[in-house]
Amino acid sequence: MIGPGFKIDPASNSVASIPVGRQITFKMLSTESTVYATTARTAFMRNVWVYVPRQYVPGTPAPVIVVQDGNYACWWGNDVPHAVNTGANLPGTANLPRILDNYIAAGKLPKIVAIFAEAGGGDGGSSERGLEYDTVSGVYGEYVQKEMFPRVVSEVQKQLGIALTITDDPEGRATLGGSSGGAGSFSMAWWNPNWFRRVITYSGTFVRQASPDNPLYPHGAWSYHDYDPYVDAAPNGLIVKDPTVHPLRHWLEVGEKDMGAGGGPTTYRDFLLANRRMAASLKAKGYHYHFDYALGAGHLDGGVVAQTLPSALLWVWRGFPIN
């Protein structure tokens, strides 16, 4: 339990003499996609930003974090086009590139490459963003693995002249997102644990939002923690019923005043309840998880992100070699 009231963690602030990572940006089009060739709901043009630590040694396997809704200011401390580590942070934002600059220089995190990917467009379950993030499947993770990663490597070589290698070790791959981007981040790892294993989510949309409904998961991402009939005593969803325990680590957060809070299970839209049930599901199965309940906080609350993202990164990357 944290809050109420939140302060930016100093790790998001600029520090003199710290090596500053390099950034590039490029676009990915729906017409270039094989994974979404027949399923894309609308034509998309996706902006992608890439952060490469100044200390990265070309050709070495780089750990990576993939940020969903990568255009959001809360991950950058500034608005699009996302200036490189300059100026003060906007209120209610963290600054992931600066956090990486500071923590890599201090030997607290490995030399992580960060990929910030925009969603395909729109909002809600019937949109392209909803297709990518709210669908209970591993398709978006497949898209990242098969299409986004190769393009990132190509663009880093073309724009920076750096021979980037993204590690094949799933322990060296993390996902980060809020709201539907949080649900998508969890799905990437849940369905593809051989590609992704470390997850950070804020106000994850573990509710009924997928459209159309999949008969196997009739209430969308709500099915991760609860199936009908709802049992108040304990979750009974996919996480609990799956016979295996996936090799995942999940840091998750929800706000006291999150969307639908107090609506209860019959709405399938109570974000507070949904994230609590996710935490209970992970606990019941013995997962490595950390759950923050943020008093007074709303949906994907920028103040919470500003205060907790540095510690979330340290927690989720525990055990991975620094060098």
C-alpha positions as CSV (number, residue, x, y, z in Angstrom):
1,M,0.0,0.0,0.0
2,I,1.4,3.4,-1.1
3,G,0.2,7.0,-0.9
4,P,-1.8,9.0,-0.8
5,G,0.4,11.6,-2.4
6,F,3.3,10.8,-4.6
7,K,6.7,12.3,-5.5
8,I,8.9,11.8,-8.4
9,D,11.8,9.4,-7.7
10,P,15.1,11.3,-8.2
11,A,16.3,8.6,-10.6
12,S,14.2,10.3,-13.2
13,N,16.2,13.5,-12.9
14,S,19.2,14.5,-15.0
15,V,22.6,13.9,-13.4
16,A,25.7,15.8,-14.6
17,S,28.4,13.7,-16.1
18,I,26.2,10.6,-16.5
19,P,26.6,9.1,-20.0
20,V,23.4,9.7,-22.0
21,G,21.9,7.0,-24.1
22,R,21.2,7.5,-27.8
23,Q,17.7,7.6,-29.3
24,I,16.3,6.9,-32.7
25,T,12.7,6.8,-34.1
26,F,11.1,5.1,-37.1
27,K,7.7,4.0,-38.4
28,M,6.2,0.6,-38.9
29,L,3.3,0.2,-41.3
30,S,0.5,-2.3,-41.4
31,T,1.2,-3.0,-45.1
32,E,4.7,-4.3,-44.0
33,S,3.3,-6.7,-41.5
34,T,2.9,-10.5,-42.0
35,V,1.5,-11.2,-38.5
36,Y,-1.3,-8.7,-38.9
37,A,-1.7,-9.0,-42.7
38,T,-5.2,-10.5,-42.4
39,T,-6.3,-9.4,-38.9
40,A,-5.5,-5.7,-38.7
41,R,-8.7,-3.8,-38.1
42,T,-7.4,-0.6,-39.6
43,A,-4.3,0.5,-41.5
44,F,-1.8,1.6,-39.0
45,M,1.4,3.6,-39.0
46,R,3.2,2.9,-35.7
47,N,5.9,5.2,-34.3
48,V,8.7,3.3,-32.5
49,W,11.4,4.9,-30.4
50,V,14.6,3.1,-29.4
51,Y,16.9,3.9,-26.5
52,V,20.4,2.5,-26.7
53,P,22.7,2.9,-23.6
54,R,25.9,4.8,-24.2
55,Q,27.7,1.9,-22.6
56,Y,26.3,-0.7,-24.9
57,V,29.1,-2.8,-26.6
58,P,28.2,-3.4,-30.2
59,G,27.5,-7.1,-31.0
60,T,26.9,-8.2,-27.5
61,P,23.5,-9.6,-26.5
62,A,21.5,-6.7,-25.1
63,P,18.7,-7.1,-22.5
64,V,15.6,-5.3,-23.6
65,I,12.4,-3.8,-22.3
66,V,9.4,-3.3,-24.6
67,V,7.1,-0.4,-23.7
68,Q,3.5,-0.5,-24.9
69,D,1.9,2.8,-25.7
70,G,5.4,4.0,-26.1
71,N,4.4,7.5,-27.0
72,Y,2.9,8.3,-23.6
73,A,4.6,11.1,-21.8
74,C,4.5,9.2,-18.5
75,W,7.4,7.0,-19.7
76,W,9.4,9.9,-21.0
77,G,9.0,13.0,-18.8
78,N,8.2,14.9,-22.0
79,D,5.8,14.9,-24.9
80,V,6.3,13.7,-28.4
81,P,8.8,14.0,-30.1
82,H,10.6,13.1,-26.8
83,A,13.7,15.1,-26.4
84,V,16.9,13.2,-25.4
85,N,17.5,13.7,-21.7
86,T,17.0,17.5,-21.7
87,G,15.0,19.8,-19.6
88,A,12.7,19.3,-16.6
89,N,10.2,16.5,-16.4
90,L,6.5,17.2,-16.9
91,P,4.4,16.8,-13.7
92,G,3.2,13.3,-13.2
93,T,5.7,11.6,-15.3
94,A,8.7,9.3,-15.0
95,N,11.6,9.4,-17.4
96,L,12.6,5.8,-18.4
97,P,15.7,6.8,-20.5
98,R,17.0,8.9,-17.6
99,I,16.4,6.2,-15.1
100,L,18.3,3.8,-17.3
101,D,21.1,6.4,-17.8
102,N,21.4,6.8,-14.0
103,Y,21.0,3.2,-13.0
104,I,23.3,1.7,-15.7
105,A,26.0,4.2,-14.8
106,A,25.6,3.3,-11.1
107,G,25.8,-0.4,-11.8
108,K,22.2,-1.0,-10.6
109,L,20.8,-2.2,-13.9
110,P,22.3,-4.0,-16.9
111,K,22.8,-2.2,-20.2
112,I,19.1,-2.4,-21.2
113,V,17.9,-1.3,-24.6
114,A,14.4,0.2,-24.4
115,I,11.9,0.0,-27.2
116,F,8.9,2.3,-27.1
117,A,6.2,1.2,-29.5
118,E,3.0,3.1,-30.2
119,A,-0.2,1.0,-30.5
120,G,-1.8,0.6,-33.9
121,G,-4.5,3.2,-33.3
122,G,-7.8,3.9,-31.6
123,D,-8.9,2.7,-28.2
124,G,-11.2,0.1,-26.8
125,G,-11.7,-3.6,-27.6
126,S,-12.9,-3.0,-31.2
127,S,-9.9,-0.8,-32.2
128,E,-6.5,-1.8,-33.6
129,R,-5.0,-1.0,-30.2
130,G,-7.7,-3.3,-28.6
131,L,-6.8,-6.1,-31.0
132,E,-3.2,-5.8,-30.1
133,Y,-3.4,-5.4,-26.4
134,D,-6.8,-6.6,-25.1
135,T,-7.0,-9.9,-27.1
136,V,-6.1,-12.8,-24.8
137,S,-3.5,-14.3,-27.0
138,G,0.2,-14.3,-27.9
139,V,-0.2,-12.7,-31.3
140,Y,1.1,-9.2,-30.3
141,G,4.2,-10.8,-28.7
142,E,4.7,-12.7,-31.9
143,Y,4.6,-9.4,-33.8
144,V,7.2,-7.9,-31.5
145,Q,9.5,-11.0,-31.8
146,K,9.2,-11.6,-35.5
147,E,8.8,-8.1,-36.9
148,M,9.6,-5.4,-34.4
149,F,12.9,-6.7,-33.1
150,P,14.4,-7.3,-36.6
151,R,13.4,-3.8,-37.6
152,V,14.9,-2.3,-34.4
153,V,18.2,-4.0,-35.1
154,S,18.1,-2.8,-38.7
155,E,17.3,0.8,-37.8
156,V,19.9,1.1,-35.1
157,Q,22.5,-0.1,-37.6
158,K,21.2,2.4,-40.2
159,Q,20.8,5.4,-38.0
160,L,23.5,5.0,-35.4
161,G,26.0,2.6,-37.1
162,I,25.7,0.3,-34.2
163,A,25.6,-3.5,-34.6
164,L,22.8,-4.2,-32.1
165,T,22.1,-7.7,-30.9
166,I,18.9,-8.3,-28.8
167,T,19.4,-11.2,-26.4
168,D,17.7,-14.5,-27.1
169,D,17.5,-15.1,-23.4
170,P,13.9,-14.7,-22.2
171,E,15.2,-13.8,-18.8
172,G,16.7,-10.7,-20.4
173,R,13.4,-9.5,-21.9
174,A,10.9,-7.3,-20.1
175,T,7.6,-5.7,-20.9
176,L,6.0,-2.5,-19.6
177,G,2.6,-0.9,-20.0
178,G,-0.4,0.7,-18.5
179,S,-4.1,0.2,-18.9
180,S,-4.6,-1.9,-22.1
181,G,-0.9,-1.7,-22.6
182,G,-0.5,-3.4,-19.3
183,A,-2.8,-6.3,-20.3
184,G,-0.9,-6.5,-23.5
185,S,2.4,-6.6,-21.7
186,F,1.2,-9.4,-19.5
187,S,-0.1,-11.4,-22.5
188,M,3.2,-11.1,-24.3
189,A,4.9,-13.0,-21.4
190,W,2.1,-15.3,-20.5
191,W,1.7,-16.8,-23.9
192,N,5.3,-16.5,-25.0
193,P,7.4,-17.2,-21.9
194,N,10.2,-18.4,-24.1
195,W,10.5,-14.8,-25.4
196,F,9.5,-12.6,-22.4
197,R,9.6,-13.2,-18.7
198,R,9.7,-9.9,-16.8
199,V,6.5,-7.7,-16.6
200,I,5.6,-4.3,-15.2
201,T,1.9,-3.1,-15.4
202,Y,0.1,-0.1,-14.2
203,S,-3.7,-0.2,-13.9
204,G,-3.7,-3.2,-16.2
205,T,-7.0,-3.7,-18.2
206,F,-7.6,-7.2,-16.8
207,V,-11.3,-6.6,-17.4
208,R,-13.8,-7.4,-20.1
209,Q,-12.7,-5.3,-23.1
210,A,-11.7,-7.7,-25.9
211,S,-13.9,-7.5,-28.9
212,P,-15.2,-9.8,-30.3
213,D,-15.4,-12.2,-27.3
214,N,-13.3,-15.4,-27.6
215,P,-15.5,-18.4,-26.4
216,L,-12.4,-19.7,-24.6
217,Y,-12.1,-16.4,-22.7
218,P,-15.6,-15.0,-22.7
219,H,-14.8,-11.9,-20.6
220,G,-11.5,-11.0,-22.2
221,A,-8.5,-10.4,-19.9
222,W,-10.9,-10.8,-16.9
223,S,-10.5,-14.5,-17.6
224,Y,-6.8,-14.4,-16.5
225,H,-8.1,-14.2,-12.9
226,D,-11.7,-15.2,-12.8
227,Y,-14.2,-17.4,-14.7
228,D,-17.9,-17.5,-14.1
229,P,-19.3,-18.3,-11.6
230,Y,-17.2,-15.8,-9.6
231,V,-16.1,-17.2,-6.3
232,D,-15.5,-14.5,-3.7
233,A,-13.1,-16.7,-1.7
234,A,-10.5,-17.0,-4.3
235,P,-9.8,-16.5,-8.0
236,N,-10.6,-19.3,-10.4
237,G,-9.3,-18.0,-13.7
238,L,-6.7,-19.0,-16.3
239,I,-3.7,-18.3,-14.1
240,V,-5.0,-20.5,-11.3
241,K,-6.3,-23.3,-13.5
242,D,-3.3,-23.6,-15.7
243,P,-1.4,-26.7,-14.7
244,T,2.0,-25.1,-15.1
245,V,3.6,-22.2,-13.4
246,H,5.2,-20.0,-16.1
247,P,8.7,-18.7,-15.4
248,L,7.5,-15.1,-15.0
249,R,8.0,-12.2,-12.6
250,H,5.2,-9.6,-12.5
251,W,5.2,-6.2,-10.8
252,L,1.7,-4.7,-10.9
253,E,-0.2,-1.6,-9.6
254,V,-3.7,-0.4,-9.3
255,G,-5.2,2.8,-7.9
256,E,-7.8,3.2,-5.2
257,K,-9.9,5.3,-7.6
258,D,-9.1,3.3,-10.7
259,M,-11.7,2.9,-13.4
260,G,-14.9,1.1,-12.3
261,A,-13.7,0.8,-8.7
262,G,-16.5,-0.5,-6.5
263,G,-18.4,-1.9,-9.4
264,G,-17.9,-5.5,-8.4
265,P,-17.5,-8.7,-10.4
266,T,-20.8,-8.5,-12.2
267,T,-19.6,-5.5,-14.2
268,Y,-16.4,-7.2,-15.4
269,R,-15.0,-3.6,-15.5
270,D,-13.8,-3.0,-11.9
271,F,-10.1,-2.4,-12.5
272,L,-9.4,-2.3,-8.8
273,L,-10.9,-5.7,-8.2
274,A,-9.4,-7.1,-11.3
275,N,-5.9,-6.2,-10.4
276,R,-6.4,-7.4,-6.8
277,R,-7.6,-10.7,-8.2
278,M,-4.6,-10.8,-10.5
279,A,-2.3,-10.4,-7.5
280,A,-4.2,-13.1,-5.6
281,S,-4.0,-15.4,-8.6
282,L,-0.2,-15.0,-8.8
283,K,0.1,-15.5,-5.0
284,A,-2.0,-18.7,-5.1
285,K,0.3,-20.2,-7.8
286,G,3.5,-19.2,-6.2
287,Y,4.6,-16.6,-8.7
288,H,7.3,-13.9,-8.1
289,Y,5.1,-10.9,-7.9
290,H,4.9,-7.4,-6.3
291,F,1.6,-5.6,-5.9
292,D,1.2,-1.9,-5.2
293,Y,-2.2,-0.6,-4.1
294,A,-2.0,3.2,-4.5
295,L,-4.3,5.1,-2.2
296,G,-6.0,8.1,-3.7
297,A,-4.7,7.2,-7.2
298,G,-6.6,7.1,-10.4
299,H,-6.2,5.2,-13.6
300,L,-2.6,4.9,-14.9
301,D,-1.9,7.6,-12.4
302,G,1.2,9.7,-13.4
303,G,2.2,10.4,-9.9
304,V,2.4,6.7,-9.1
305,V,4.4,6.0,-12.2
306,A,6.8,8.9,-11.3
307,Q,7.3,7.5,-7.8
308,T,7.5,3.8,-8.5
309,L,8.9,3.1,-11.9
310,P,12.6,3.2,-10.8
311,S,11.9,0.7,-7.9
312,A,9.8,-1.4,-10.2
313,L,12.6,-1.7,-12.7
314,L,15.1,-2.7,-9.9
315,W,12.7,-5.3,-8.6
316,V,11.7,-6.9,-11.9
317,W,15.4,-7.1,-13.0
318,R,16.6,-8.7,-9.8
319,G,18.9,-11.6,-10.4
320,F,19.9,-10.7,-14.0
321,P,23.6,-10.1,-14.4
322,I,24.6,-6.4,-14.5
323,N,27.6,-7.0,-16.8
